């Protein structure tokens, strides 16, 4: 199963960082369902300080061109969720215009 990895940053406000965690502790089931519908089989987010690192395991038929953002078109709740997340996150310096999560290049896997 293909994996995609992304990074972004939380804003420097500890209260916003706490709220971000609380939202993910109680992720909206309908939003999770939409993410699954676009071919994401599992999604994991880790945090190191302000930096977030996300790995998405996707199905073979996942639309790489549309990317994870394709879920936004499936429900107004997805757009609402994303709008709330925008208040917590800052794009990395190397992100493309309009991109909040920057796609990471694969460097190494073990085992091969």
C-alpha positions in Angstrom: 0.0 0.0 0.0 1.5 3.4 -1.0 2.3 5.9 1.8 2.4 9.7 1.5 4.1 11.8 4.1 3.5 15.5 4.8 4.6 18.2 7.3 3.3 21.4 8.6 3.6 23.5 11.7 1.3 24.5 14.5 1.1 28.2 15.4 3.2 29.3 18.3 0.3 29.7 20.7 0.2 26.8 23.3 -3.6 27.2 23.7 -4.2 26.7 20.0 -1.9 23.7 20.1 -4.0 22.2 22.9 -7.2 22.9 21.0 -5.7 21.2 17.9 -5.1 18.1 20.0 -8.6 18.2 21.4 -10.1 18.4 18.0 -8.1 15.3 16.9 -9.0 13.5 20.1 -12.6 13.9 19.0 -12.3 13.9 15.2 -15.6 14.2 13.5 -16.7 10.8 12.2 -18.3 12.2 9.1 -15.0 13.9 8.2 -13.1 10.7 8.8 -15.5 8.8 6.6 -14.9 11.3 3.7 -11.2 10.9 4.1 -11.7 7.1 3.8 -13.9 7.6 0.7 -11.0 9.2 -1.3 -8.8 6.2 -0.7 -7.0 6.9 2.5 -6.8 3.6 4.4 -5.0 4.9 7.5 -3.8 8.3 8.6 -1.3 9.1 11.4 -0.1 12.4 12.7 2.9 12.9 15.0 4.1 16.1 16.7 7.6 17.3 17.6 7.3 20.8 19.2 5.3 22.8 16.7 6.1 20.5 13.7 3.5 18.0 12.6 4.3 15.0 10.5 1.5 13.0 8.8 1.6 9.7 7.1 -1.3 8.5 4.9 -1.5 5.0 3.7 -3.5 5.1 0.5 -5.2 2.6 -1.8 -3.7 1.8 -5.2 -6.4 3.8 -6.9 -5.8 7.0 -4.8 -5.8 10.1 -7.0 -2.4 11.5 -6.4 -3.2 14.6 -8.5 -6.2 15.5 -6.4 -4.4 14.6 -3.2 -5.8 14.6 0.3 -7.7 17.8 -0.4 -10.2 15.9 -2.5 -12.1 15.1 0.7 -13.1 18.8 0.9 -15.6 18.3 -2.0 -17.5 15.5 -0.4 -19.2 17.4 2.4 -19.6 20.9 3.8 -18.5 19.5 7.2 -15.1 18.7 5.6 -14.7 22.3 4.6 -15.8 23.4 8.1 -13.2 21.1 9.7 -10.5 22.3 7.3 -11.4 26.0 8.1 -11.1 25.3 11.8 -7.7 23.5 11.2 -6.5 26.6 9.3 -6.6 28.5 12.5 -4.1 26.2 14.1 -1.6 25.6 11.4 1.2 27.5 9.5 2.5 26.2 6.2 6.2 25.2 6.1 8.5 27.6 4.3 8.9 25.2 1.3 5.2 24.8 0.8 3.7 25.7 -2.5 1.3 28.7 -2.7 -2.0 27.7 -1.2 -0.5 24.5 0.3 -0.7 24.0 4.1 0.8 20.6 4.4 4.0 20.1 2.3 4.4 16.7 0.7 7.7 15.1 1.8 10.0 13.2 -0.6 10.6 9.5 0.3 14.3 9.0 1.1 14.6 5.5 2.7 12.6 2.5 3.8 13.5 -0.6 5.7 13.0 -3.4 4.6 13.1 -2.8 0.9 
